[in-house]
Structure formats: C-alpha cells, structure tokens
Amino acid sequence: MSASSGGIPAGPDKSAACRLAVIGGTGVYDPSMLEGVREELVDTPYGPVSVRIGRLATGGARLPTDGEGRDRSIGGGRGPAADGGGSGAARGEEVAFLSRHGTGHAVPPHRVNHRANVWALKSLGVERVLATAAVGSLSRDMKPGDFVLLDQFLDFTRGRASTFYEGAKPLNPGAPRGVVHVDVTAPYCPDLRRVLADTAAELGVTCHPAGTYVCTEGPRFETAAEIRMYAQLGGHVVGMTGVPEVVLARELSLCYAAVAMVTNFAAGIADRPLTHSEVVEVMAANAANLRALFGRVLAALALAGGEQSCRCGEPVEVHGAS
C-alpha cells in the first residue's frame, strides 16, 4: 500500500478501497453478515494482520428515518430514505472483518496488537469502523443483553502501545515519525453513533444511547473495590480492549464507534463469581440482534457513500517529524 505524508498508509485507489470495517471482540468471531468471504494477510510496521473481506449481504435494509420518512443517517434530513428496494445498492459493498482476539480467542486482552490491527484497516482504505465490546455493567440499569453506545472512556491500562507516533526515530521500520497530541474530547464518531442509535430503535433492540467505558488491563476480572471506584468516577461499563483501539483510530482519521454488549453485572454487583464462559454464552444469545443491527447500519453507510458531517477524518497535527 502507498503511504501518505508522515508514513501513514494512504490505502488503495478509491475504486479498490474497502471503506467499511467491523472489529469483532469477544464472542464475535464470524463475519456472518458478509458473503463470498476471503482472507487477506496485511503487512504493517507492527506485524502481519489477518483480515477477512466479504460483500455486504443485506436483504431489505433501510436507512433510519424520522416520522416523515426523511433520511436520518449521515448528515440526516436531505431526502427520502431508501426502502428495501434500495438495498441493492448496498449489496456487494465490500466490508473488512477483523477478529480482535484472533482465531479461537487466542490473544489475551493485554497482548492485542492494536496498532497492527488499526493500521491494517487503514491500509485497506477503510474510513469507518464499527467495533464490538463485551462488557460488565456497573449499573443495574444496564442489564445483561443490553447494548450500550459508548461515548466516553476511562483508561486504566498500563504500558500498552497507545500511539503510532513515537518521535523522530520510531522503533518500528516504516512507522510514522513525529509526535502527536491527539484530541479525544469526543472519542467516538457522532455520525456513526447516531446511525446506530436510530437503527437500534427501529429494530426494537434495547440500546442505551451513551455510556462511559472503563478499560482495564486484564486479563483478570476486577475486584469489587475497583468496580465501586469506577462507578464513582462515572463509569457505566467495564472491559479490557477498547483502549487504545479508539485512540489509534482517531490518529489515523478513522470514524470509529463501539457497541458494548452487556454480558454480566460486574464484581460486587453480580451474585456469583465471574466467568469467561458466561460472557461467551450471553454474546451468543445476542448474536441475532447484533447481526441485524450491524447489517442494517453497514447498508446505510454503504448507501451514504463517503458523505460525513463529523470531524473524525481531519488529519492530526504532527510535530517534530524532521
């Protein structure tokens, strides 16, 4: 892939680009909303990444609308919504699927190669990313099976590589040079969050419109005391992998949104010990809702093309690159 200024991958020509991507977390290993899936190995400065790419298989997908049938997707309100007949334009759109934990959940949360993953998607020409996250709830109001559209995060990770920019002499050959102080006042794309919220409402899926994600180092679960602290700091859900993924996506000017799926109440709230198998079981039970939500949102994004009203795509300011 070609590279833009500063070493950031520019991606392929627009005609060959794969503009949309899904990052599947725990329990989301199968790109079942895609057809004709092929696997590609993408080389990055941080190591190779396996990405599956397929065509969007959407039947009867519609853009979210308001009460008068106006489009409420990207930039909303500019014309009639596409009905089921319009889904043919979305069918055939190529979408990249990346399994965050690798095949068979082989990579623990503290060893996920986030920089390689996000770089690989950018190299493929991806512009918009939908991610999933299995989370524990810090509140009785967010119950197992509920979806939460993340809008903020609290970072309690330790020692993870959290930027592509490591100065004028980066350690990884091919990595970008310089220093970036990226703004994450609003870390998750407002355009994508709005489409997700509208689509979840249409589908009748229980979806909380906002929530603060607490990211811990893992792989252990949290203590009851830690959970009480996170709740007092304003956290709503807790997981182990959402950071630095969201920050790296912003550094590469990607639109990024994460749907957290509540799998359990967190330590001290739950009435029994936490287990990974419980997390996977709840995710499996919620798979149909997730497929419906992501399938329809991806179709809406495909129909909207490259149109956006957010500022996620603006390039970051790089210092000291020379």
ROMITI-209153 format. One record per residue (C-alpha): residue in one letter; x, y, z. Coordinates in steps of 0.001 Angstrom, whole numbers, padded with zeros to 6 digits, always signed. Each point is the difference from the previous one (the first is absolute). Layout:
# residues N
AXYZ ...
***
This chain:
# residues 322
M+000000+000000+000000 S+001134+003532-000645 A+000754+002341+002868 S-001038+003592+000569 S+002091+002704+001693 G+001456-001051+003330 G-000066-003689-000919 I-003746-000541+000527 P-001437-002463-002567 A-002052+001719-002689 G-001781-003210-000990 P-000829-001195-003524 D-001735+002023-002687 K-003572+000955+000910 S-001395-002454-002523 A+001766-002901+001741 A-000397+001213+003592 C-001874-001923+002664 R-001649+002962+001731 L-001839-001753+002848 A+001298-002309+002716 V-001166-001939+003042 I+002288-000846+002904 G-001463-002998+001785 G+000777-000400+003685 T-000659-002867+002380 G-002729-002276-001341 V-000073+001697-003417 Y+002308-002117-002116 D-002110-000721-003094 P-000738+002620-002702 S-003446-001503-000560 M-001453+003186-001518 L+002407-000382-002926 E+000081-002370-002957 G+002795-001136-002319 V+002489+000487+002821 R+003708-000198-000794 E+002983+000350+002317 E+002813+002488-000539 L+003263+000326+001906 V+000903+003673+000343 D+003584+000975+000782 T+000464+002904+002420 P+002984+001541+001814 Y-001292-001765+003115 G-000410-003476-001446 P-002362-001828-002399 V-003752+000033+000528 S-002576-002460-001300 V-003110+001767-001311 R-003071-001602-001540 I-001743+001932-002754 G-003418-000710-001420 R-002948+001573-001748 L-002800+001496+002010 A-002960-002380-000106 T-002939+002178+000960 G-003606-000833-000656 G-002533+002767+000416 A+002376+002276+001905 R-001304+003537+000383 L+001538+003276+001004 P-001233+001292+003375 T-002745+002586-000502 D-001963+002523+001989 G-003806+000011+000227 E-000326+001642-003425 G+002249-002443-001838 R+003041+002272-000204 D+003477-001468+000134 R+001498+000125+003496 S+003245-001743-000844 I+003177+001899-000883 G-000740+003702+000178 G-003756-000823+000235 G-003029+001647-001561 R+001081+000477-003593 G-002521-002073-001864 P-002153-003111+000004 A+001320-003101+001700 A+000929-003081-001934 D-002435-002834+000476 G+000601-003684-000512 G+000338+000533-003721 G+002954+002309+000605 S+001978-002687+001751 G+001239-001263-003350 A+002385+002956-000115 A+001450-001118+003318 R+000172-003662-000956 G+003445-000734-001339 E+001729+002696+002081 E+003185-001550+001331 V+000441+000009+003771 A+003097-001005+001954 F-000384-002160+003106 L+002788-000197+002564 S-000114-002299+003033 R+001618+001947+002833 H+001037-003101+001944 G+001000-002069-003032 T-001217-003447-000971 G-001441-001924+002933 H+000459+002912+002424 A+003734-000737+000081 V+001199+003507+000928 P-000623+001253+003573 P-001188+003597+000436 H+003315+001419+001234 R+001820-001397-003054 V-002335+001096-002794 N+002082+001689-002713 H-002240+003038-000344 R+002460+001995-002099 A+000325-002757-002588 N-003785-000515-000096 V-000915+003655-000541 W+002871+000571-002452 A-001107-003001-002051 L-003531+001375-000335 K+001304+003402-001072 S+002245-001719-002555 L-003068-001629-001554 G-001617+003405-000476 V-002408-000284+002937 E-001650+003267+001043 R-002631-001157+002518 V+000295-002650+002708 L-002683-001675+002098 A+001435-001854+002990 T-001524-002308+002585 A+000938-000354+003646 A-001177-002499+002589 V-000389+001875+003274 G-001019-000330+003594 S-002560+002465+001321 L+000627+002354+002914 S-003698+000844+000226 R-003186-001975+000507 D-001511+002183-002728 M+002227-001597-002649 K-000936-003660+000028 P+001526-003088-001638 G-001123-000061-003629 D-000197+003798-000291 F+002015+001967-002560 V+001842+003192+000997 L+001271+002575-002517 L+003245+001188+001524 D+000671+003743+000036 Q+002871+000337+002505 F+002689-002142+001593 L+002151-000215+003113 D+003416-001559-000594 F+001442-002243+002722 T+002331-001978-002261 R+003733-000160+000720 G+002865+000008-002470 R-001940-000581-003220 A+001302+001536-003215 S-002558+002783-000334 T+001289+002088-002913 F+001449-000453-003467 Y+002236+003029+000516 E+003095-000726+002086 G+002202+002931-000960 A+002428+000794-002784 K+001586-003475+000170 P-002734-002632+000394 L+001026-003482+001079 N-002073-001765-002662 P+001291+000352-003593 G-002691+001615-002128 A-001791+001575+002966 P-000906+003699-000212 R+002418+002580+001384 G-000764+002832+002386 V-002160+000699+003038 V-003780+000344+000083 H-002174+001235+002856 V-003351-001212-001318 D-003249+001581+001191 V-002434-002547+001437 T-002574+002350+001493 A-002587-002055-001874 P+001840-003278-000722 Y-002852-001808-001778 C-001415+001193-003331 P-003291+001894+000503 D-001199-000855-003526 L+000393-003743+000540 R-001496+000160+003489 R-003084+001761-001342 V-000551-002581-002748 L+000456-002825+002522 A-002457+001568+002444 D-002648+000628-002660 T+000359-003489-001433 A-000160-001679+003422 A-003236+001894+000687 E-001463-001189-003316 L+000917-003580+000824 G-001400+000194+003528 V+003373-000934+001507 T+000659+001167+003553 C+002801+002492-000559 H+001253+002688+002377 P+000944+003119-002024 A+003129+000827+002006 G+002358-001533+002496 T+003492+000411+001423 Y+002247-003004-000598 V+002602-000868+002622 C+002952-001812-001566 T+002056-002167+002342 E+003232-001855-000720 G-001290-003542+000452 P+000062-002866-000489 R-001332-000357+003546 F-003441+001269+000906 E-000328+002970+002341 T-000355+000041+003792 A-003204+001234+001607 A+001926+002998+001369 E+001241+000937-003455 I-003528-000173-001359 R-001266+002328+002728 M+002780+002457-000865 Y-000742-000137-003733 A-003681+000669+000667 Q+000838+002994+002200 L+002151+001388-002823 G-002945-000149-002394 G+000576-003333-001698 H-002962-001997-001307 V+001586-003138-001466 V+003373-001705+000302 G+002105-001904-002537 M+003607-000733-000911 T+000602+000833-003673 G-001677+003236-001121 V+003061+002131+000772 P+002307+000835-001729 E-001940-001242-003049 V-002290+003040-000070 V+002947+002413+000426 L+001988-001618-002807 A-003027+000218-002284 R-000149+003739+000638 E+003733+000374-000739 L-000632-001542-003424 S-003071+002221-000584 L-002483-002880+000027 C-003643+000326+001008 Y-000324-002491+002859 A-002951-001082+002143 A-000257-002821+002516 V-003074-001948+001041 A+000480-001442+003464 M-002055-003092+000747 V-000693-000570+003681 T+000723-003623+000858 N-000068+000131+003796 F-000157+002233+003049 A+003487+000904+001207 A+001710-001254+003165 G-001834+000927+003177 I-003242+000517-001940 A-000249-003540-001358 D-001251-002629+002450 R+002537-002606-001166 P+003640-000194-001159 L+000718+001272-003516 T+000969-002456-002745 H+001082+000368-003630 S-002454-002710-001058 E-002878+002112+001330 V+001178+002891-002175 V+000133-002168-003123 E-003423-001534+000690 V-001715+003395+000267 M+001769+001228-003131 A-001187-003061-001912 A-003585+000555+001165 N+000182+003600-001255 A+001608-000835-003350 A-003188+000396-002045 N-000594+003524+001319 L+003577+000964-000733 R-000170-001367-003565 A-003225+001875-000641 L+001376+003249+001419 F+003351-000098-001776 G-001469-001315-003251 R-002454+002866-000262 V+002510+002660+001114 L+002618-001206-002467 A-002609+000151-002755 A-000852+003580+000971 L+003656+000978-000020 A+000537-001664-003375 L-002920+001930-001481 A+001268+003259+001504 G+003365-000414-001731 G+002804+002196+001339 E-002309+002725+001267 Q+000610+001062+003601 S-000658+002960+002292 C+002382-000971+002807 R+003601+001159+000383 C+001542-003458+000478 G+001604+000032-003445 E+002057+003127+000610 P+003754-000751+000038 V+001830+000283+003301 E+002671+002633+000578 V+003478-001554+000054 H+002932+001661+001791 G+003713-000724-000228 A-000172-002353-002969 S+003230+001280-001574 
***
